[in-house]
Amino acid sequence: MDPLFSHGITLAVVLIVLLKTVITFALVLVSVLFMVWYERKVISYMQNRVGPNRAGPYGLGQSLADGIKLFFKEGFVPDQADRPVYRIAPYLAMVPAFLAFSIVPIGGTVTIAHNVTRLQLVDPPWGILFLLMVSSVAVYGVMLAGWSSGSKYPLLGGVRASAQMVSYEAAMGLSTAAVVLVTGALSTSAMVASQHGSFLIRWNAIRLGFVPFVIFLIASTAEIERPPFDLLEAEQELVGGFNTEYSSIGFALFYLASFMNTVTTSAILVTLFFGGPDGPRIAGHSVGPFWFLVKIFFFLFGYVWLRATLPRFRYDQLMDLGWKRLIPLSLGWLLVLAGMRVNWRYGFAVFGGGLVAAALLYRALAVGRRTAEVETLREGTRT
């Protein structure tokens, strides 16, 4: 619990909470503007181009200029649209990204007007459950945007995006459960505290054997529809995805939510697996926010690198990866970790049984695939 509330709720406490809310929201918005510029600039260097360089120094004002242009464009509502749902859908996509960032600790404690508070907007004892909840709500924004537009193209994009997001939530939840199992806490601040000390060695990514981290990274990338999992906006198939019929503020909010999700997901990865703001002291001083930003930049660069490098998955490959590989692997690894917590012999026994089960599952899938191919060849021969 935040020490700010240890002596009850006073006017000063309320004002500090409001101040933290405004600062957090401003921080997220500025990070989104920076991320838009950063992605365009890094990709341009990778492709031997210049990138944004006109609006402001080094093109830093380009994101702000694009945002202002979008907000002043003409807004419209399709004739066949369900107007209330059509208007509220962009907010359902953007608000969860901000709410998820609110539980992320970015440093230690600070003193404001003789009140000690954490560098974290909220710290509920069930913080990680709150994260899973708001990530599920984001599905409704995408689904309702496609459905309410009154057009078949956004509807197809919305259905595809909803199926993708739901499919990877299971694997993401199981990898999160592995973190809860090892740390014994649902609070994000407690998870960070459990990784404090013995720099690197106590990070959950190492303690869990890297498997839950890799699963969470892949699943969260698919959850926020970043390349190579951006199937909801496969232009050659769906025109523009679920937001085809949006313009002006509506389109800007979806665009904002996309990059906000990227920043928030990077922050969650750092919090769950890499100690959050934990890091060595510099000149005898704790510089948690500095190490937090360094770690986030590492993941942001990784997301940009993936976008510039990997081709888009086919939809059947996307579903196979989620249902046939990530979910069984995350469930099996969770059982191994649970066995290790009881006794190392149980852990190795579960690991061996998991290998046998994986071999049998792979064999069953291979036989089914071969049978389907034979049936297809026979039908082709008959025709």
Protein Blocks (a to p, Z undefined) as FASTA:
>chain_A
ZZklmnopafklmmmmmmmmmmmmmmmmmmmmmmmmmmmmmmmmmnopnbjakgoghhlm
mmmmmmmmmmmpccdddfkbcfklmmmmmmmmmmmmmmmmmmpcfbdcddeehiacdddf
bacfklmmmmmmmmmmmmmmmmmmmmmnopaklmmmmmmmmmmmmmmmmmmmmmmmmmmm
mnopabfklmmmmmggjehjlpmklmnoommmmmmmmmmmmmnopafklmmlgmklnono
jmlmgghjlmmmmmmmmmmmmmmmmmmmmmmmnopjaccdeehiacfklmmmmmmmmmmm
mmmmmmmmpccddfklmmmmmmmmmmmmmmmmmmmmmmmmmomklmmmmmmmmmmmmmmm
mmmmmmmmmmmmmmmmmmmmmZZ
